[in-house]
């Protein structure tokens, strides 16, 4: 992001280092799987198939619902078969138990009574076709569910007749769901998500509560990114760890005051992570070190009820040749870290900043990066399609025309309108602050343009900014 750097101050890490007590992640667990479009023939001439949801996600899906919802699953193959193939889906808690054991997680199963499998869980891929009719797995709210908590619908998948086969180890599908019944949301009719990346060294994140839309009454901001925590190197222990400066730590330690009000109104809170002037970075961890760091990220998100992470490849002092535990910095190493984080917490957002080695991410273990990165947010001024950089990512999750409010890098209203019209439904603003000198003259007009262009509405600023009061 570049404008302001975090200071390298000592803070208490005891809570974060609870990651050291977590169960180790099994090396061989695969949460994603193969390249779906070319997946067809294998050993012995068998035709292979795979299960994917309506968005193309394999092995697991994620959903938030109010009252009730559904996720449609399909059996797909790249090579059609000459016979009908019957598919059976069954609720099987053992599938979730295996995932929890492999990852060290403790997700709870969605009560089976709240899950509906139409036609008894049966689906059909007709002869000569490459995709089954599909099955809409239904789920509903219940008094036993905690609002906003992730539950898992564990499904066992089998092909009961026909010639297609599922590859070994892919006979399950997990649907991670959150019941948001009765809780507010920030969703606007246009579908555009606004990401507010807050420079919290000098701005209170509660300032995102100051902006609503006149007609819909919705809050303008959907995601609040806390900029920024750091990835640092612990020489004594030979590991990368997550570091918070005194400002970030104050906000996290007082989440009831600074973060819960945002979440209670439907906003997602994301932790930004970037380098901090030593050898550790988001793009040079070995596989083993990436898994270890991912466990610490998961422990942090659990401890502070965060909704995901935003990785930024800046301010690291990469060493050549790489020291033990590290690899040469690369896009592939950055992708590995995203993948390991996603594997441990698929129900939370993984967000990429389109800059340096996180600007393009290759596949990991045959899973395209668009399936383990949820959003990609352009560097300032970037406006091109990102399909080639994050294969598999739908364009509605690509953020174009990012704006930098502190240094005056703005987006025109026309560009925002065109972005939305062309189906790109994410946009980022950085360093918004009602307490700085250019707020009335530049920042507020920029927010008004966003309201008109992205939401066909009028920005309402309440005129009651929040000061930094933790220092």
Buried (B, 14 or more C-beta within 10 A) or exposed (E): BBEEBBEEEEBEBEBBBBBEEBEEBEEEBBBBBBBBEEBBEEEEEEBBBBBBBEBBBBBBBBBBBBEEBBBBBBBBBBEBBEEBBBBBBEBBBEBBEBBBEBBBBEBBBBBEEBBBBBEEBBBBBBEEBBBBBBBEBBBBBEEEBEEBEBBBBBBBBEBEEBBBBBBEEBBBBBBBBBBBBEBBBBBBEBEBBBBBBBBBBBBBBBBBBBBBBEEBEBBBBBBBBBBBBBBBBBEEEEBBBBBBBBBBBBBBBEBEBBBEBBBEBBBBBBBBBBBBEBBBBBBBBBBEBBBBBBBBBBBBBBBBBBBBBBBBBBBBEBEEEBEEBBBEBEBBBBBBBBBBBBBBBBBBBBBBBBBBBBBBBBBBBEBBBBBBBBBBBBBBBBBEEBEEBBBBBBBEBBBBBBBBBBEEBBBEBEBBBBBBEEEBBBBBBBBBBBEBEBBEEBBBBBBBBBBBBBBBBEBBBEEEBBEBEBE
